[in-house]
Amino acid sequence: MKKISMVIPREHGGWAMVSIPFIIGMMAAKPVLLHLPLFLAWLFLYLSSYPLLQALKKTTKRTWWLQWGAGYAAAALLCLIPVLLQELWLFWFAPVLILLITVNIWHVRRKSERAMLNDVCAILLFCTAGAAAYLLGGGTWGRELAEVLLFNFLYFMGTVFFVKSVFRERKNKRWTLYAKVYHIIALVLPLFTLSPWMCVPFVYPLVKTWIYSGKPLKPMRVGIMEIVGSVQFVFLTLMLL
């Protein structure tokens, strides 16, 4: 019997992006039971994106990719139904998600997935889940929500700058400078928010970038540093926000 391998995204950083903004948004408000099916729907939607985008890029096994994508999408819809039945306002997130996903598809079709605009839109897409989780937990539209979005965006955009500075743009001195300047800005911006102590979770990314950007690093070492960064960001944010 032929072994069937499960199709899951290969980008390890994606798992942090799909979960951390949601967790922070949920905890910044109040966890409720509906957060569980909403997160499962969001997770399955993320899982569906990988095979569906692969189907756009590859001509071989396209049917196989589409089957996996459709299966994950169906699971996402099943999890989303009980949430939408009680919180119909979540439909308002659909146009935003569609717009950001369209940008992603546009870059995939042109084989420019690593473009900065695509990275920005991808991070905004993940941050949108944090906004939905915050509002579902009783949070309201306003400065608090904007800052939840800001902190998530600042952190994950910083990971983009850092990873590029040690891999694809490692020999680009200008990019190394961009990465360092960005992390200084990310550290300073929280000082002007309702939660000035939120500058603390950005100390580690700044130090890491200042020491290692522009230097050759093994992928595993970078992966470990990113895991440490994500963990400290979650715990410090939950304590300080």
HELIX and SHEET records of a PDB file:
HELIX    1   1 HIS A   12  ALA A   28  1                                  17    
HELIX    2   2 HIS A   35  LYS A   57  1                                  23    
HELIX    3   3 ARG A   62  GLN A   86  1                                  25    
HELIX    4   4 LEU A   88  TRP A   92  5                                   5    
HELIX    5   5 PHE A   93  ARG A  109  1                                  17    
HELIX    6   6 MET A  116  LEU A  136  1                                  21    
HELIX    7   7 ARG A  143  VAL A  166  1                                  24    
HELIX    8   8 LYS A  173  VAL A  188  1                                  16    
HELIX    9   9 LEU A  189  PHE A  192  5                                   4    
HELIX   10  10 PRO A  196  PHE A  202  5                                   7    
HELIX   11  11 VAL A  203  TYR A  212  1                                  10    
HELIX   12  12 PRO A  219  LEU A  240  1                                  22    
END                                                                             
